[in-house]
Every structure is written in structure tokens, then in C-alpha cells.
Amino acid sequence: MGLGGSICWMPTITAIAKKFNSKVFLTDGVNCITERHPEITLDPKKGVHLDRKSDVIPVNKSFTSSREIFKDDIFDHIINHYLNCFQLPKLKVPKGELYFTNAECEAVEKIRKTLSSNFITIEPYHNVGSGSPNRNPLSFEKYNQIIKGLSKELEIVQLSHPNLPVLDSIPVFNLNFMGVCYLLKLSSLFIGNEGGFQNAAAAVDTKSIIVFNSYLKFQYYAYPQHINITTGNHDGCGQRIFCEECEKERQMFDTNIVKDAILNAITWN
């Protein structure tokens, strides 16, 4: 699970801590939990059960990613699905949680002062190294097509990693994950592929245009408060090897769909 996935976990962790009046930490591996904390029972059908009072509840973060839990007849957003698995109340608007230190805020506020009041953030690389060649719905070249012309009218800022190519004619900021998340919070609109920054944008309540393809099941991961666009319709591909259908959808996708969504999403003068 990546950083974005951990953001999705936060509402569940918070709710568990509140329910049991305990501290919670994330761990991988059910054996670690049952051996060190025999009072903890983790069961997809029963939720979390605390057999005796404990100061700490360890929660296996890979637990709710198992095939046993993700059934074809489940249509909840993944955050509400997590909560439901642990028999906790669902959220009316699913969103994760993010918290920033004063130092993190101050560092990004300095960057903010160099930008216009209504700047847009874009991140074209997310999920490139996810382990599947099918994960990214849009290529770097497609993102260049999207911003062509728009970058002259709007201030678009790229969020990126060092040593990666930069989209044409726009500034780029190489920040750590929390820095990126806080800059997302300050921006008027975020554009990117599904993934960690999509989860971050939801957590900080930033209006977002998110592009999906058929790799993931759309109903699990698309936030209803976002403008969600999909490049394909063979839902839930999930292949770790090259998928011809995913690639065809990526190549055939009309980038004007995203460009029009950007222009429609802009509500300032």
C-alpha cells in the first residue's frame, strides 16, 4: 500500500481508535497481530474485536485489500468499504485525512506567494512505477496535449519528482509528499491520474479532475465529489502484464475531454 492508500485508511483508524478508546498503528501481516496481540481478532465477516482492554490496537493494512473482501457485488467507495468491514459508520462524503506540521505549511506558503491566486496543479506521472504497465490511464505526451494552449491562459503548476521531464512551458515544484499535499490544498484545481494524489486532493477538499482507465474498478476508487473521467470500459482489468485493451484505450482517448472539463470547472473570473 502506498501513501495514498494510507490516506484512505485514516478514517478507519480514527474510528477504531474512538470506538475502543485506544491508540492504533498500521502493520502488515496477520501473524504479527495474532502472535503479539492474541486479544485482537481480525475477521472480514466480523470486523475488529477486542477481547480485553488494550492500549494499542494493531490493524493489518493489507487485510482489507484481500480478494476475500473485494466482491463483485460491492459498490461502495473503498473508504466506506473499509469502514463497513470493521462495522463502523460510513461517511456521507468519503474522504481520507491529512494533517500538516507548521513547518510543512510555512515552507509551501513561501512557494504560494510566487503564484497567482487561482493556480492549478497537475501531476502526470503518478503510478508510473506501480508495477503494472496498465496502471496509468494517460501518458506524459497526452498531458502535454491537454495543457497546450491552456498554460498561456491559466497558471498551471506541475507537481513532480526530481530528474523527470517537465510538461511544456509550466513551472514545476519538486516537493516531498506532504509538501505536494499542502500545495494541493492551496490550489484551485487539481488534474491527474487516479492514485495517491487523487486521495490527497479529496482529503484536503480540492476540486479535482481525475482520469481513470479500466485497470481498477471505478466504483471502488472514484470520489463522488471529484470530476471523474474514464478512458475505457473493460472495468477491473487488474492485469500485471501488458494489456492490449488498456493500451488501445490510452492511445485512442481524446484529450479534449479533459481540456473541456478544466474549462468547465473554472469558476473564477
ABEGO torsion letter per residue (X at the ends): XBAAAAAAAAAAAAAAAAAAGBBBBBBBEAAAAAAABAABBBBAAAEBBBABBBABBBBBAAAAABAAABBAABABBAAAAAAAAAGBBBBABBBBBBBBBAAAAAAAAAAAAABBABBBBBBAABGAAAGBAAABABBAAAAAAAABGAAAABBBBBBBBBGBBBBBGBBBBBBBAAAAAAAAAABABBBBBBEAAAAAAAAAGBBBBBBBBAABBAAAABBAABBBBBABABBGAGBABBBAAAAAAAAABBAAAAAAAAAAABABX
